[in-house]
Amino acid sequence: MQEQGFTLWFTGLSGAGKTTISQRVGEHLRQQGKKVEILDGDIVRQHLTRDLGFSKADRDENIYRIGFVAHLLCRNGVYVLVAAISPYADARQKVREMIGRNFLEIYVNSPLAVCEARDVKGLYKKARAGEIKHFTGIDDPYEPPTNPDLECRTDRETIEESVRKVLQLLALRAGQKHEILLR
């Protein structure tokens, strides 16, 4: 019988740490022999959803497409790590319903000021200067999860602490002993 995969959906503002945490979790899971796929929002936008803009409808469609791919992979035993801002709660909920019990929403929470200070791509600076319109957290909303499966406070904890929390949650949900995934 094939092992069931999981979808770990990392949501939060740009610069909160979604990609970094998902990459580290992915490395750890691969070391444990798991099949892993990372769906990073920036990369997906370049390839799968480049036809979409940044209206609410287009952002929702972007999340649904990512969710559909995650669903297909997850049901085939892959651990899917999605790192996407996913600003709207209703779109995240629809993906949760599509994937079912093996969907874990992880809120990568960091205050806007901290995310702006980490702005390695210069996106916040451009948004503040009016060069980028509809930028989440500046002139477009972000709806934080009200009941995530896990919250990582990247302004208060190290990346390693966040990764360990994610792996502990996954081990618990997968019904495995913590030491199996945490080795």
Secondary structure, 3 states (H helix, E strand, C coil): CCCCCEEEEEECCCCCCHHHHHHHHHHHHHHCCCCEEEEEHHHHHHHCCCCCCCCHHHHHHHHHHHHHHHHHHHCCCCEEEEECCCCCHHHHHHHHHHHHHHEEEEEEECCHHHHHHCCCCCHHHHHHCCCCCCCECCCECCCCCCCCCEEEECCCCCHHHHHHHHHHHHHHHHCCCHHHHHC
